[in-house]
Amino acid sequence: MTCREFADFIMAYLSGELSSDVRRDFETHLTRCANCQQYLAGYKHTIDLGRRAFDDDGELPGDVPEDLVKAIMAARRR
């Protein structure tokens, strides 16, 4: 597997949709390629940040401008 193929399969890998043969090739490549290891770690981190961005825990830092909050809430309603 090449790095480009790795990148093409990363989403299917994380969602468990790869066939066993492709998954094995993916994981073998991952053990041998430091760049793809970093890419996968960054990809997972980005997904985590995206999920956390949409958590509605209701708490905002005190220094967030009220106008910004109103603009974001208005955009979400559209």
VMD Tcl script that draws the C-alpha trace (Angstrom):
set ca {
  {0.00 0.00 0.00}
  {1.24 3.49 -0.82}
  {0.82 6.57 1.33}
  {-1.75 7.89 -1.15}
  {-3.80 4.69 -0.87}
  {-3.47 4.92 2.90}
  {-4.96 8.40 2.83}
  {-7.77 7.22 0.54}
  {-8.70 4.39 2.92}
  {-8.35 6.19 6.24}
  {-12.03 7.02 6.68}
  {-13.14 3.48 5.82}
  {-10.49 2.13 8.19}
  {-11.71 4.19 11.12}
  {-15.32 3.23 10.47}
  {-14.47 -0.47 10.19}
  {-15.54 -0.76 6.56}
  {-12.35 -2.22 5.03}
  {-12.16 -5.82 3.90}
  {-9.81 -7.95 5.97}
  {-7.17 -7.99 3.17}
  {-7.17 -4.22 2.72}
  {-7.23 -3.67 6.47}
  {-4.17 -5.92 6.86}
  {-2.33 -3.99 4.12}
  {-3.37 -0.71 5.74}
  {-2.12 -1.75 9.17}
  {1.11 -3.18 7.73}
  {1.79 0.12 6.00}
  {0.98 1.95 9.21}
  {3.63 -0.02 11.14}
  {6.29 0.91 8.59}
  {5.50 4.54 7.76}
  {6.09 7.26 10.35}
  {4.45 9.89 8.13}
  {1.22 7.91 7.92}
  {1.33 7.27 11.67}
  {1.43 11.03 12.19}
  {-1.26 11.57 9.56}
  {-3.58 9.08 11.26}
  {-2.98 10.66 14.67}
  {-3.72 14.11 13.25}
  {-6.82 12.83 11.47}
  {-8.16 11.29 14.69}
  {-7.39 14.50 16.58}
  {-9.26 16.56 13.99}
  {-12.31 14.29 14.27}
  {-12.22 14.62 18.05}
  {-11.97 18.41 17.85}
  {-14.89 18.50 15.41}
  {-17.05 16.45 17.74}
  {-16.14 18.57 20.73}
  {-16.91 21.75 18.79}
  {-20.53 20.67 18.52}
  {-20.96 19.49 22.09}
  {-23.70 21.53 23.68}
  {-22.48 21.62 27.25}
  {-23.73 25.20 27.54}
  {-20.50 26.56 28.96}
  {-18.50 29.23 27.15}
  {-15.37 30.96 28.32}
  {-16.18 34.29 29.93}
  {-14.19 36.26 27.36}
  {-16.32 35.22 24.36}
  {-18.01 38.34 22.95}
  {-21.81 38.23 23.15}
  {-22.11 39.49 19.55}
  {-20.08 36.50 18.37}
  {-22.33 34.08 20.26}
  {-25.43 35.67 18.74}
  {-23.97 35.50 15.22}
  {-23.08 31.83 15.61}
  {-26.49 30.95 17.01}
  {-28.19 32.80 14.15}
  {-26.07 30.94 11.59}
  {-26.89 27.58 13.17}
  {-30.61 28.24 12.78}
  {-30.31 28.71 9.01}
}
mol new
graphics top color blue
foreach p $ca { graphics top sphere $p radius 0.5 }
foreach p [lrange $ca 0 end-1] q [lrange $ca 1 end] { graphics top cylinder $p $q radius 0.2 }
display resetview
